[in-house]
Structure formats: C-alpha cells, structure tokens
Amino acid sequence: MEDHRDHFLEELLEALYKAQEEGRIAIKPKELYLPTEPTPEEIKSFVDRGYMVTKNSHVALTPQGLAKAELLVRRHRLAERLFSEVLELKDNALHSTSCSFEHVLDPTVTELVCTMLGHPPTCPHGKRIPPGECCKDSRREMSPIVVPLTELPVGTEAKIVFITTPFHQRLNRLVNLGVVPGGRITLVQRRPSYLLRLGSTEIAIDEQIAGEIYIRKI
C-alpha cells in the first residue's frame, strides 16, 4: 500500500512540476488529468510530508516538493532521450518504458546516463531536462555517445540528436537546409569551414554552429 502511495505521489509531483513549467503555480488536482484524482486524505498526507501546500482547493509544490519533482522529471526525460536515441523506441513504447524506468533509476545511474548521453539539455520532445551535478562538472569520466559535431572525425557518418542554438533564425536556417534531429550527415571536411553531406547535398557551416549540433556516430 505504501509503495502504491509513493508511486502516486511521484506521479502527482511530476504533474505539478509540468503545470508549473506552463506557468500554473497553483492548480486544482482535477485539472492535472491524472488517471486517478487524489483524494482529500491523500492530499493531506502529502501536505503533512512537506511536499505541497493547499489553498482554496488548489495545490502547489513546496521547495521540498519541487526538488523531488525536478529529480523525477530529470530521470524521465533522460530515460526518454536514452531509449529514443540509443534503442530508437517510439511514441507509446517510449513514454511507458520511460515512466517505468524513472522510478528505479538511482542517483548514480542517473548521472552516468546523463554523462553517457553528453548532458542533453532537452528530451526528444524539446522539453528542458533539469541539469544535475554532473552537468556542472567539466570533467568527463566516461566518453559520451552523444557529442558535438566538432568532435566527429572527418569521413564519419552520424545521426543528429539535438541542436542547442539559442538563435531562432539560425535554427530555422538549419532546418531549411535539412539539418534536423534524426537526420543523417557525413562530415566531409573541417577547414576552412565544416562541410556536411546530407544525401546528395553538401552544406558549409562555421565552427560555432557545428558546436551547437549534437550527434551520435552510426
């Protein structure tokens, strides 16, 4: 019974975190669209444990609840990135597997997965992955399988995993050129600019842009 309640608490915390990402700090439980709406007794139990507060039939995360929710969301979105890019799971299988995985990942394995993936900033759906301690550490104790394009050897084919440029115009230009997540490229040369082959097309980009494109070797 306690395991079920803890699992439900985690689902509720995640839902509140995602609502907060959308700017809804306090929300009615029924508006979270959970499979089962929490009972008043369950809400009181979670409030007593310090994870949330209630006011006028709305619930909101406490700092303690936010910290726990952020860890859960981090694990889920890292799992999605792992299963999407490494095992190439899709849609429902991706979501359900990631949901199960997030509840069993311990902190050490979470950091290892993040490092292996190259500390991705977003999940496959473009949602922010909350950073962990490993993301703040410049040291790399294991080689990531997802790396910037600048680390790809010339003549190697790779799959684009994500693009991190903060400039919308630059991103739009890359998309128009066919440089999109999931696309396959081959690095032809590095100098005087990075020359990429996409099918029968070749495009040139500068080193800064190449550093914003993250790839996985094929």
Residue pairs with C-beta under 8 A, 6 or more apart in sequence:
5 42
5 45
7 103
8 36
8 38
8 42
9 46
9 49
9 51
10 68
10 72
10 103
11 34
12 29
12 32
12 34
12 38
12 46
13 51
13 52
13 61
13 65
13 68
13 69
13 72
14 69
14 72
14 73
14 76
15 32
15 33
15 34
16 27
16 32
16 52
16 59
16 60
16 61
16 65
16 69
17 61
17 66
17 69
17 70
17 72
17 73
18 73
19 27
19 31
19 32
20 61
20 66
21 127
21 128
25 60
26 55
26 58
26 59
26 60
27 58
27 59
27 60
28 57
28 58
28 59
29 37
29 38
29 43
29 59
30 37
38 46
43 52
43 54
43 59
46 52
46 65
47 53
47 54
50 62
50 64
50 65
51 61
51 62
51 64
51 65
51 68
52 59
52 60
52 61
52 62
52 65
53 59
53 60
53 62
54 60
61 69
70 130
71 130
72 102
73 129
73 130
74 110
74 129
74 130
74 131
74 132
75 101
75 102
75 105
75 110
76 98
76 99
76 101
76 102
76 123
77 98
77 122
77 123
77 127
77 128
77 129
77 130
78 105
78 110
78 113
78 114
78 117
78 120
78 123
78 129
79 97
79 98
79 101
79 102
79 105
79 113
80 94
80 95
80 98
80 123
80 124
80 125
81 117
81 120
81 123
81 124
81 129
82 113
82 117
83 89
83 94
83 97
83 98
83 101
84 90
84 94
84 124
85 117
85 124
85 146
85 159
85 161
85 216
86 145
86 216
89 97
94 124
105 113
110 132
111 132
111 133
111 134
112 142
114 120
114 132
114 134
114 135
115 134
115 140
115 141
115 142
115 144
116 142
116 144
116 145
116 146
117 144
117 145
117 146
118 144
118 145
118 146
118 147
118 148
118 214
119 131
119 134
119 135
119 144
120 129
120 146
120 161
120 162
120 214
121 128
121 129
121 131
121 162
121 164
122 128
122 129
122 162
123 129
124 181
145 216
145 217
146 161
146 162
146 214
146 215
146 216
147 214
147 215
147 216
148 210
148 211
148 212
148 213
148 214
148 215
149 158
149 185
149 187
149 194
149 196
149 210
149 211
149 213
149 214
149 215
150 194
150 207
150 210
150 211
152 158
152 187
152 215
152 217
153 187
154 187
154 188
154 189
154 190
155 186
155 187
155 188
156 186
156 187
156 217
157 184
157 185
157 186
157 217
157 218
158 184
158 185
158 186
158 187
158 215
158 216
158 217
158 218
159 182
159 183
159 184
159 215
159 216
159 218
160 179
160 180
160 181
160 182
160 183
160 184
160 185
160 213
160 214
160 215
161 181
161 214
161 215
161 216
162 181
162 214
163 171
163 174
163 179
163 180
163 181
163 212
163 213
163 214
164 212
164 214
165 171
165 174
165 209
165 212
170 209
170 212
174 180
174 205
174 209
174 213
177 198
177 203
178 198
178 199
178 201
178 203
179 185
179 196
179 198
179 203
179 205
179 213
183 198
184 198
184 218
185 196
185 197
185 198
185 215
186 196
186 197
187 194
187 195
187 196
187 197
188 195
188 196
188 197
188 202
189 195
190 207
193 204
193 205
193 206
193 207
194 204
194 205
194 206
194 207
194 209
194 210
195 202
195 203
195 204
196 202
196 203
196 204
196 205
